[in-house]
């Protein structure tokens, strides 16, 4: 297996939620971490798995609305829990360009097991790997009650999409 280091400037996360009034969106760059995988010929090698860890600072998530960002950080308790962390605990190759991943997602100091699929692109002769995927979550699973502001009610379901680019270490 080769170790790949995540490029914080090229990697990004998008979070989409809804409320009783309007959609809510946040984005962040600055993902950090690593990926261990055997890759070549434009794909993950058959019979190999993937291990890795990705981290994002809660403060990096921005919606474009300062009030929403401050309230989100307060509810997350970003001072005590400044990062969201994902650790891959298992993987299966679904196709040459798709992996099924299992892992632990830590948010607000609570860790939950999650599953999902990611698309995989290997290029630059195996020197660069790109993972893309999306998953829906209910924030109440991590003990976060969505806020209510007067007539605005934020719904607990969110969709998270990631684009992770990493280079061979």
ZIQUI-V610899 format. One line per field, one symbol per residue. burial: I if it has 9 or more other ideal C-beta (glycine too) atoms within 8 Angstrom, else O. A space follows every 50 residues. Layout:
burial: ???
//
This chain:
burial: OIIIOIIIOOIIIIIIIOIOOOOIIIIIIIIOIIIIIOIOOOIIOOOIOI IIIIIIIIOIIOIOOOOIIOIIIOIIIIOOIOIIIIIIOOIOIOOOOIII IIIIIIIIOOOIIIOIIIIIIIOOOIOIIIIIIIOOIOIIOIOIOIOOOO OIOIIIIIIIIIIIIIIIO
//
